[in-house]
Amino acid sequence: MARETFSTIRNIRAARGVLSCTVVGSPVPHLNRSVLMKRVDRGFLTLSVVCAAAFVFTTLTGCQVDRSPGAGMADPYPAEVNDPRITVLAPDLRPWIGFQDIRVDSNDDKPLAINVPVRNLTERQYLIDYRFLFYDEDGMQISPVMSWHMVALEPKQNVRLQGRALDQNAVDFRLEVRWAR
């Protein structure tokens, strides 16, 4: 049978083991089903081999997964503002207040005194509670713990949060801030 190139097959129907094909523009004579199936099988086999080869090639060469940990992100706040000694306990309060440089007064003859300026960054008044926790040179918390103090933060204004250790053994501190209760 002569090889014929078909551009578009519009209709294929089976009837008694013989297929009838109609090509746009000209009818094709009846083909034996086995001849047509051999053509389909060869095309499918070729496609299968190409897909398998592509799969093997990509799995062996190009799909290496980098399992190293991701790079750390830089801190968006300067070190003096992002002080680890300041803890804002209410996550929804964090974006609305800003802290400035901490002032520490430490003399051998007086207990540790802390002064932390905080600013309301919004146009609303906020009521917050704060307290200082003091630690000795071994990192142990000193008792008694300071009670919570309430402060009103006026819009766009600074307020100084102040605390003084009750013990002269205090060498470090932590400031905790939360919404007023």
Secondary structure, DSSP 8 states (H G I E B T S, - for coil): ------S-EEEEEEETTEEEEEETTEE---EEHHHHHHHHHHHHHHHHHHHHHHHHHIIIII-----S-------SS-TTTS-TTEEES-TTTGGGEEE---EEE--SSS--EEEEEEEE-SSS-EEEEEEEEEE-TTS-B-SS----EEEEE-TT-EEEEEEE-SSTT--EEEEEEEE--
